[in-house]
Amino acid sequence: MTRIGFVGLGSMGEAMALNLVAAGTPLTVWNRSPDKAKALEAAGATVAPDAAAVFDRSEVVFMMLTDADAVDTVLTRGIPEFAERVRGRTVVHMGTTEPAYSAGLEADVRAAGGHYVEAPVSGSRAPAEAGELVAMLAGDPVDVERVRPLMAPMCRETIPCGAVPGALLMKLAVNVFLITLVTGLAESVHFARTYGLDMERFVGVLAGGQMASPVMLVKAPKMVAEEFAPQASITNVWTNTRLISAAAAAAGISLPLLEASRGLFADASALGMGDADMAAVLKAVEAHARMG
């Protein structure tokens, strides 16, 4: 059986790793904050003392990390230890970073004798807990097909997206729709509330028609109740908007709805909502209304 490692046990990573363990996967894990590993240890995973030990004990290492700097730190990229860490192993980059960064990382991993798969996921905390994520995979077809079955406990779908950075570009394209959808829903909630509509009926109309979707069915009640426990945070989504904007600029295209959403997520962060669920963009919409 393939020896698997998992690095990065945040809101998403913890749930994903727990699903691997529940499926009987021999798993070695590490997180910069040791407390985050306690649930995995209780579930039966081996907790490594550091990231180096994860790579020493694993053939495939999944990394669910916040940004490029965190990835480079875990891989010791840029110093001699990097080659020893990745040689002969398959590095699976599951976070959301700039596509160009991922392409450069793939080149470095392959030059050091390792294998690389780009595998961002679509979904938030609840789908991660349910093993219902959708993964987009890019890389050498042999490496992708080696990794796909290992991801089954975490993902409902694993969709090959060609060469790197095809998976990250696909993730950003999907997120354009997600982010503008949730921002539009926030405006709709604000409009309905301003006119004193029955909000339960409002949600019922949305749920009963063609605009119903898993996202709407989760986010609309959160907005109406102002219950903003995070699934995907304002900070995380704001970061995604910046990545999308940069990719759009590189392609010479304009995304006016995304840019409007980016401003609102920036405003929500400035209002102190950074750790709240993305549904809290409603508070930025309301703030704009008060400013006239």
N, C-alpha and C positions, 0 to 999 in steps of 0.2 A: 504493500500500500504506500502511496506517495506521502512523504513526510511534508507537512504543510506548516508554515508559519504565518502569523498575523500580527501586524504592527499598526497601532492606532486604534484605541478602544474608546473613542468618543461616543457621542449619541448614536451615530450610525454604526460605527465599527464594533461596538460592544454587542449590539443586537445581531449583527452579521456573524460575528465570531461564535456567539452562543448557538446560532443555528447550525454552524459547522460541527460543533461539539455534540449537539443533540442528535445529529445524523451519524455519529460514530466516527467522525474524522479525527485522527490523531493530530492534535494541534498544539503548537508552541506559540505563546503570545508574549508581547511586551508592550508596555505603554510608559510614556515618560513620567506620568503620575501613577505611582504604584497602586494606589487605592482603586484605580479604574480596573485593575486586573482581578480584584477579589471575586467578582461574580463568575469570571471565567475559571478561576481556580476551583471554586466551589462546584462548578459544573463538570470538572474533570480535565480541563486543559492544563498543560505544563506552563508555568510562568517562568520566563527566562530572566536572568539578572540584568541583561542589557540587550540592545538590538543586535550586537555582534553574535550573541549566543543563539538568537533566532535563526540567523543565516547559517551558522555552523550546524544546526540541527535540522535544517529544512532543505528540500529540493525546490519547492515553490513557496514564495513569500508574497502574501497579499499585504498591500500597504494602503490604509485608509487614513490619510494624513491631510492636515488643513491647507497646506500650501507648498510651493516649490522649495522654500527654505527648509521646511520640516523634512521633505523627502531627501534633499541633499544632505542634511545632517544625519539622518538614519543610514544613508548609504555611504557616508564619509566621502562623498563625491569631491573631487579636486585634490585629494591626497592619496598617497600610495596604497593605503588600506582598501580603497574603493575596489580595485581589481580583485583583490583576494576575497572581498565580501560577495561580489556578484558572480565570479567565475563559476561556470557550471550550474548556476541556479537560474530559475525563472522568476523575474521580478514583475509583479502585477501591480501596476499603478492605478488605483481605484479612485483617487481624489480628483478634484476639478481644478486644473491649472491651465495656463496658456498653452494652446496647441503647439506653438513653436518650442516651448520649454520641453514638452514631452518628446518631440522629434529629436531634440538634442540629447535628451536623456537616453533614448533608445540607441542612438549612435554610440554613446559612451559605454553603455552596458554591453552592446554587441562587440565593440572593440576590445573590451576586457574579457571576452569569452563567455558572457552570460546571455540569457534570453530575456526578451522584454515583451510584455503584453499590456496594452493600454485598455483599461476596463472601467470607465466611469459608470455610475448607475443612475437611473431615473427613479425617484421615490424618496420618501422622507422616513422619519423614525417608525411610524406605524407599519408601512410596507416592509421595512427592514426587519421589524420584529416578527412579521407574519411570513417572512421568506418570499415576499411578493415583489421584490425589486426587478427592474428590467435593466440588464447590463448590456452595454455596447462595447464590443471588443475589436481591437485593431492590433496588427502585428503580423509577423510571419505566420502563414496559414497553419503550419505544423504546430507552432507554439500556441496559437489560438485554440486549435482543436484539442491540445493537451490540457488546457486550462478549463475549457467550457464545462466538462462534466464535474469538475471539482467545485464549480460555483452553484451547482443545482440546489443545495440546501439553502442558499441565500437568495436565489433569483427564480422568478417565474419564467422569464425569458432571457436568453443570452443570444444576442444578435451580432454576427460578424459585420464589421464596417470597413473592411479593406485594410489598407496600410495606415500606419501611424502618420499623422494624428487624426485619422478619420473618425475614431470613436469620440474624441473630445469635441471635434467640430459638430458631430451629431448631437452630443449632449448639449452644447451651447444652442444649437438650432431648436431643440426641444424646449429648452428653458426660455427662449424668447416667447413661446406660446404660453408656458406655465406662468411666467412672471406677469405678462400683460393680462392674462386671464384673471389672476388673483387681484391685480390692481383694478381691473374693470369691475370685478365683483364688489370690491370695497366701495367704489363710487356708487354702484347700484344700491348697496345697503345704506349708504349715507343718504341718497336721494329718498329712498323709501322711508327711512326714519324721520327725515326732515318733514315729510308730508304726513307724518303720524299714521302711516299704514300699520296694519296688524302684521308684526314681523313674523309670527308663526305662519300666517297665511302666505306671506311673501316667500318664505323658504319653501312652503308647500307648492306654490306655483312653479318655482324654479325646479324643484325636485320632480314634479309631474310632467315636465315638458322636455323638449329637445335639448335644452341647455343643461340638463342634469348630467353630472359626471362625478366620478369618485372624488375629484378635487373639490368641486362645488359642494358635494354632500358633507364634506369635512369642514371646509373653510367658512361656508355661510353660517352654520350654527356657531362657530367660534367667534365670528364677527358680531353676530346678533347678541350673544351672551358676553362679549368682550372677555372671553376666556382664551388667553394667549400663551398657554403652556407650549413650549417650543417643540415643533416637529422638524421644521426647517426654519432657522432663525432669520431675523431681519439682517443681521450682519452677514450671514452666509449668502443670502439672496443678493444683497448689495454687492458683495464681492463678485458674484456671478454676473451681475449687470455690467460691471466694469470689464470683466473678461470678454463679454459679448461685444461691448462697445469697441474695445480694442481690435477684436477680430473683424468687426464690420468695417472699421476704419482701414484696416489692412487690405480689405477687399474692395474698398472704395464705394461702399454702399451706405445708405441711410436707413435707420430704424427709428422712425419718429415716436412710435408708441413705446418702444423699449426705452428710449431716452427720457420720455416723460415719466415712466415707471422708475427709472434709475434715480431721478431727482426726488421722487416721493420716498423711495427707500432710504436715500441719504437723509431726508428730512426726518423720517421715523427714527433713524439712528440718533440724530441730533436731539430728538425728544426723549432720549434715554431708553428706547425700545429695542436696542441692539440684540439683547438676549431673548426677546419675545418671538413668538411665531410670526411667520411672514404675514399672517392675517392681520397683524397689528399695523400694517400699512394703512389701515382704516384711520388710525389716529392722525397720520400725516394728511390724509384727504380732509379730515375734519378741521385740522389746523389751517389748511389753505382756505377753507370756506369761511373761517372766522376772520381771516385777514382780508376777505373780500376780493 
